[in-house]
């Protein structure tokens, strides 16, 4: 490739080309696609309900119906609300590849039946290919559904961490200690509105949010969305009141807020607190749920992202295109969010890749200890904890442990691949 064509090549195409040279990282990314596929379609791959059945002349899709019930947009017919699906006589039926749900108990194959042991099943179609635990729960079904929990915890927690880290880190790096100025009345009202918004949006509605989790995930996200709207509305109202109050001279005086010092000290505080102990303390106070685990991990793992983007912004804010935007009269917020941050996200991607692996490991550790997730939720860590009760049931330790090891390893390899691709020395 000659120099002219190289210069015409975009930055991200160069990164993609460099990343493709790392075959291990490329195959790791492909394996992530497989894991995401397993997580998304877990209900269709392992379920004790039929994918399709014809019962008493009517066509049903029980798995899809069950999904609509879980998110709160559907209800079971009365005749099927408490159906024993495997004991019903069908005109036609199609079962999932693994015809077991993680929490389903097969009492004919309980007390730790191994994958190579004799199993009391009607045919190979109903065999437990990776064995069962003490209660007869299928290990393969648990692994498939545990994939969804692992990916949800890893991705959603890092979305939360990325939002917090990018926002705080970019503000610290771009404005420093003396460029962010606010009037006295705006400072006072924003502090008051933040406390009021959090109280009325989340604290006063904590019972409603807790009850919505029991109903369905759809109901919870709806109630959570209402809480977010209440919080945003209170903050906006507070800022609308600023304009008339700024007519008072002493309230309109501008003050520089040392954002860099405040955010850096906040980062140091979070880093100094042992993360696992902080998570354990929060979970010990609040009723455990998988959504709480995602939120807590995300709220405690943003520091690395904030430091990365802060370092990038310290360099980017002095570049020519930022100075050109300022000379055109663009506001600092427009320059920050439309020009500075989009061109500073490269190292954040590396931190996110490593962060997903760390989040999965934290969730597995909490599940292994028996805290953080409800008792009826099957995760890789919880499956691994079952092996402590029966060391001879080797399959309970090997398969979940291997799933955790492989998943964490591939995300670390993706992170290393991105590091090498973004390294300027590798582009020569």
C-alpha positions in Angstrom: 0.0 0.0 0.0 1.5 3.4 -1.0 1.6 6.4 1.2 -1.2 8.2 -0.6 -3.7 5.5 -0.2 -2.7 5.0 3.4 -3.4 8.7 4.2 -6.8 8.4 2.6 -7.7 5.5 4.8 -9.9 6.4 7.8 -8.7 5.9 11.3 -11.2 3.2 12.2 -10.5 1.3 8.9 -6.8 1.2 10.0 -7.8 0.0 13.5 -10.0 -2.7 11.9 -7.2 -3.8 9.6 -4.7 -4.0 12.4 -7.1 -5.9 14.6 -7.7 -8.4 11.8 -4.0 -9.3 11.9 -4.4 -10.7 15.5 -6.1 -14.0 14.7 -6.6 -14.9 18.3 -8.5 -11.7 18.9 -10.6 -12.2 15.8 -11.6 -15.7 16.8 -12.4 -14.3 20.3 -14.7 -11.8 18.8 -16.4 -14.5 16.8 -16.8 -16.6 19.9 -18.5 -13.5 21.6 -21.1 -13.6 18.8 -21.8 -17.2 19.7 -22.2 -16.4 23.4 -24.5 -13.5 22.6 -26.6 -15.8 20.3 -26.9 -18.3 23.2 -27.9 -15.6 25.6 -30.6 -14.1 23.3 -32.1 -17.4 22.3 -31.6 -19.3 25.6 -35.4 -19.8 26.0 -35.6 -21.4 22.5 -32.6 -23.6 23.1 -33.3 -24.9 26.6 -36.9 -25.0 27.9 -39.4 -27.4 29.4 -42.2 -25.9 27.3 -42.7 -26.7 23.6 -41.6 -24.3 21.0 -44.8 -25.1 19.1 -47.7 -27.4 19.9 -51.1 -28.2 18.7 -53.4 -29.0 21.6 -57.1 -29.8 21.3 -57.1 -28.4 17.8 -55.5 -25.1 18.8 -52.0 -23.9 17.8 -49.8 -22.6 20.6 -46.3 -21.1 20.9 -45.7 -21.6 24.6 -42.1 -20.2 24.7 -43.1 -17.0 23.0 -46.2 -16.7 25.2 -44.1 -17.2 28.3 -41.8 -14.4 27.2 -44.7 -12.0 26.7 -46.0 -12.9 30.2 -42.6 -12.3 31.8 -42.3 -8.8 30.3 -45.9 -8.0 31.3 -47.6 -7.8 27.9 -49.5 -11.1 27.9 -51.4 -13.6 30.0 -51.8 -17.3 29.9 -55.2 -18.8 29.0 -56.9 -20.3 32.1 -56.6 -23.8 30.7 -52.8 -23.5 30.4 -51.9 -21.2 33.3 -50.8 -24.3 35.4 -50.2 -26.8 32.7 -47.8 -29.7 33.1 -46.4 -29.5 29.5 -44.6 -32.8 29.5 -47.6 -34.7 30.6 -50.0 -33.4 28.1 -51.2 -35.2 24.9 -50.5 -33.1 21.8 -51.7 -33.4 18.2 -48.3 -32.1 17.2 -45.3 -30.8 19.2 -41.8 -29.4 18.7 -39.5 -29.3 21.8 -36.4 -27.2 22.4 -33.0 -28.8 21.7 -32.5 -29.1 25.4 -36.0 -30.0 26.8 -35.3 -28.8 30.3 -35.5 -25.5 32.1 -32.7 -24.6 34.6 -35.0 -24.7 37.6 -36.9 -27.9 36.5 -36.3 -30.9 38.8 -36.1 -34.3 37.3 -36.7 -36.5 40.4 -35.9 -39.7 38.4 -32.4 -38.4 37.8 -31.6 -36.6 41.0 -28.7 -37.1 43.4 -25.9 -36.1 41.0 -26.3 -38.1 37.9 -23.2 -37.7 35.7 -23.1 -37.2 31.9 -21.8 -40.8 31.4 -24.0 -42.5 34.0 -27.1 -44.5 33.3 -30.1 -42.2 33.3 -33.8 -42.9 33.8 -35.1 -41.3 30.7 -37.6 -42.3 28.0 -35.1 -41.9 25.2 -31.9 -40.1 24.2 -34.1 -37.1 23.3 -34.6 -36.6 27.1 -31.1 -37.3 28.2 -29.2 -34.9 30.5 -26.0 -34.6 28.3 -24.0 -32.8 31.0 -25.5 -34.5 34.0 -27.7 -33.2 36.8 -27.2 -31.7 40.3 -28.6 -33.0 43.6 -32.2 -31.9 42.8 -32.1 -33.3 39.2 -31.7 -29.9 37.5 -30.1 -30.1 34.0 -26.5 -28.7 33.9 -26.5 -28.0 30.2 -29.8 -26.0 30.5 -28.2 -24.1 33.4 -25.1 -23.2 31.4 -27.2 -21.9 28.4 -29.4 -19.7 30.6 -26.4 -18.7 32.7 -24.9 -17.3 29.5 -27.7 -14.8 29.4 -27.2 -13.7 33.0 -23.4 -13.4 32.4 -23.7 -11.3 29.3 -26.5 -9.1 30.7 -24.4 -8.4 33.8 -21.3 -7.7 31.8 -22.8 -5.5 29.1 -25.4 -3.6 31.1 -23.1 -2.9 34.0 -20.4 -1.6 31.6 -23.1 0.6 29.9 -23.8 2.2 33.3 -20.0 2.5 34.1 -19.3 3.9 30.6 -22.0 6.6 31.0 -20.8 7.7 34.4 -17.1 7.4 33.5 -17.3 9.2 30.1 -19.4 12.0 31.6 -17.3 12.7 34.6 -13.9 12.0 33.0 -14.7 14.2 30.0 -15.8 17.1 32.2 -12.7 16.8 34.3 -10.3 16.7 31.3 -12.0 19.3 29.1 -12.8 22.0 31.7 -10.0 21.5 34.2 -10.2 23.5 37.4 -11.0 27.0 36.1 -12.9 26.8 32.8 -16.3 25.6 34.1 -18.2 28.5 35.5 -21.7 28.7 36.9 -23.7 31.5 38.6 -24.3 31.2 42.3 -28.0 30.7 41.9 -27.5 27.9 39.4 -25.1 26.1 41.7 -27.5 26.3 44.6 -30.6 25.3 42.6 -28.8 22.4 40.9 -27.6 21.0 44.3 -31.1 21.3 45.7 -32.8 19.8 42.6 -30.4 16.9 42.5 -31.3 15.9 46.1 -35.0 16.5 45.5 -35.0 14.7 42.2 -33.3 11.6 43.7 -35.7 11.6 46.6 -38.9 12.0 44.7 -37.8 9.8 41.7 -36.2 6.9 43.5 -36.4 7.1 47.3 -40.1 7.8 47.6 -40.8 5.4 44.8 -38.6 2.6 46.1 -41.6 0.5 47.2 -43.2 0.8 43.7 -39.9 -0.1 42.0 -39.5 -3.1 44.3 -43.0 -4.4 43.6 -42.6 -3.9 39.9 -39.6 -6.3 39.9 -41.9 -9.0 41.4 -44.5 -8.4 38.7 -42.3 -8.5 35.5 -39.2 -7.0 34.0 -41.4 -5.0 31.6 -43.2 -3.4 34.6 -39.9 -2.6 36.3 -38.4 -0.9 33.3 -41.6 1.2 32.8 -41.6 2.3 36.5 -37.8 3.0 36.3 -38.4 5.1 33.2 -41.0 7.1 35.1 -38.5 7.7 37.9 -35.9 8.9 35.4 -38.5 11.3 33.8 -39.4 12.6 37.3 -35.7 13.2 38.1 -35.0 14.9 34.8 -38.1 17.1 35.1 -37.1 18.3 38.6 -33.6 19.2 37.4 -35.0 21.0 34.3 -37.5 23.0 36.4 -34.7 24.0 38.7 -32.7 25.4 35.8 -35.7 27.2 34.4 -36.1 29.1 37.6 -32.5 30.4 37.3 -33.2 33.0 34.6 -35.5 35.3 36.7 -33.4 34.9 39.8 -30.2 35.9 38.0 -31.5 39.5 38.0 -30.4 39.7 41.6 -26.8 40.9 41.3 -25.1 38.7 44.0 -26.9 35.6 42.7 -25.7 36.2 39.2 -22.0 36.3 40.1 -20.0 33.6 38.2 -17.9 31.1 40.1 -15.3 28.7 38.7 -15.9 25.1 39.8 -12.8 23.0 40.1 -14.2 20.0 38.3 -10.9 18.3 37.8 -10.0 18.3 41.5 -13.5 17.2 42.6 -13.7 14.3 40.1 -10.1 13.1 40.6 -10.7 13.0 44.4 -13.9 11.1 43.8 -12.1 8.6 41.6 -9.4 8.2 44.3 -12.2 7.6 47.0 -13.8 4.8 44.9 -10.4 3.2 44.1 -9.4 3.2 47.7 -12.6 1.3 48.8 -12.3 -2.5 48.1 -14.9 -3.0 45.3 -16.1 -6.4 46.4 -16.6 -5.3 50.0 -18.5 -2.2 48.8 -20.8 -4.4 46.6 -21.3 -6.8 49.5 -22.3 -4.0 51.9 -24.8 -2.5 49.4 -26.3 -5.9 48.6 -26.6 -6.8 52.3 -28.8 -3.7 52.8 -31.1 -4.0 49.8 -33.1 -7.0 48.7 -31.0 -9.0 46.2 -31.9 -9.0 42.5 -29.9 -9.4 39.3 -30.8 -5.8 38.3 -29.3 -4.5 41.6 -26.1 -6.5 40.9 -25.8 -4.8 37.4 -26.4 -1.4 38.9 -23.9 -1.8 41.7 -21.2 -3.2 39.5 -21.7 -0.4 37.0 -21.7 2.3 39.7 -18.4 1.0 41.2 -16.4 0.2 38.0 -16.5 3.6 36.2 -13.2 4.9 37.6 -10.9 3.3 34.9 -13.0 4.7 32.1 -13.0 8.1 33.7 -9.3 8.2 34.0 -8.8 7.0 30.4 -11.0 9.6 28.8 -9.7 12.4 31.1 -6.2 11.7 29.8 -7.4 11.8 26.2 -9.3 15.0 26.7 -6.3 16.7 28.2 -4.6 16.1 24.8 -7.6 16.6 22.5 -8.7 19.9 23.9 -5.5 21.6 22.7 -5.8 20.3 19.1 -6.4 22.6 16.1 -10.0 21.5 15.3 -11.1 22.3 18.9 -9.5 25.7 18.6 -11.2 26.2 15.3 -14.6 25.2 16.8 -14.1 27.8 19.6 -13.2 30.5 17.1 -16.5 29.8 15.3 -18.3 30.6 18.5 -19.5 27.1 19.4 -20.4 26.6 23.0 -18.1 24.5 25.2 -20.8 21.9 25.7 -21.3 21.5 21.9 -17.6 21.2 21.3 -17.3 18.7 24.2 -20.2 16.4 23.2 -20.0 16.7 19.4 -16.3 16.9 18.7 -14.0 16.2 21.8 -15.7 13.1 23.2 -16.3 11.2 19.9 -12.6 11.6 19.1 -11.5 10.4 22.5 -13.4 7.1 22.9 -10.7 4.8 21.5 -9.0 3.9 24.8 -12.5 3.6 26.4 -13.2 0.6 24.2 -10.2 -1.2 25.6 -11.4 -0.5 29.1 -14.9 -1.7 28.3 -13.6 -5.0 27.0 -11.6 -5.7 30.1 -14.5 -4.3 32.2 -17.0 -6.8 30.9 -14.7 -9.6 31.8 -14.3 -8.1 35.3 -18.0 -7.7 35.7 -18.7 -11.3 34.8 -16.1 -12.4 37.3 -17.6 -10.3 40.1 -21.1 -11.6 39.4 -19.8 -15.2 39.4 -18.0 -14.6 42.7 -21.2 -13.2 44.3 -23.2 -16.1 43.0 -20.6 -18.5 44.2 -20.9 -17.0 47.7 -24.7 -17.2 47.5 -25.4 -13.5 47.6 -26.5 -10.9 45.1 -28.9 -12.9 43.0 -32.3 -14.5 44.0 -32.2 -18.2 45.0 -34.3 -19.2 41.9 -31.9 -17.6 39.4 -29.4 -20.0 38.0 -26.0 -18.5 37.1 -22.5 -20.0 36.4 -21.2 -19.0 39.8 -24.2 -20.6 41.6 -23.8 -23.8 39.6 -20.1 -23.8 40.6 -21.0 -23.5 44.2 -23.1 -26.7 44.0 -19.9 -28.6 43.5 -18.7 -27.7 47.0 -21.4 -30.0 48.5 -20.4 -33.0 46.4 -16.7 -33.0 45.3 -17.3 -36.3 43.5 -19.7 -34.6 41.1 -16.9 -33.3 38.9 -19.2 -32.1 36.1 -20.7 -29.4 38.4 -17.2 -27.9 38.7 -15.7 -28.5 35.3 -18.4 -27.2 33.0 -19.4 -23.9 34.8 -15.8 -23.2 35.7 -14.8 -23.7 32.0 -17.6 -21.4 30.8 -16.4 -18.7 33.2 -12.7 -19.2 32.2 -13.4 -19.1 28.5 -15.7 -16.1 28.6 -13.3 -14.0 30.7 -10.3 -15.1 28.6 -11.9 -14.1 25.2 -12.9 -10.6 26.5 -9.3 -10.1 27.7 -8.0 -11.2 24.3 -10.4 -8.8 22.6 -9.0 -6.0 24.9 -5.5 -7.0 24.1 -6.3 -7.0 20.4 -7.8 -3.5 20.6 -4.7 -2.3 22.5 -2.4 -3.6 19.7 -4.6 -2.3 17.0 -4.8 1.2 18.5 -1.0 1.3 19.3 0.5 3.8 16.8 3.7 1.6 16.5 1.7 -1.3 15.1 0.5 0.9 12.2 3.9 1.3 10.7 
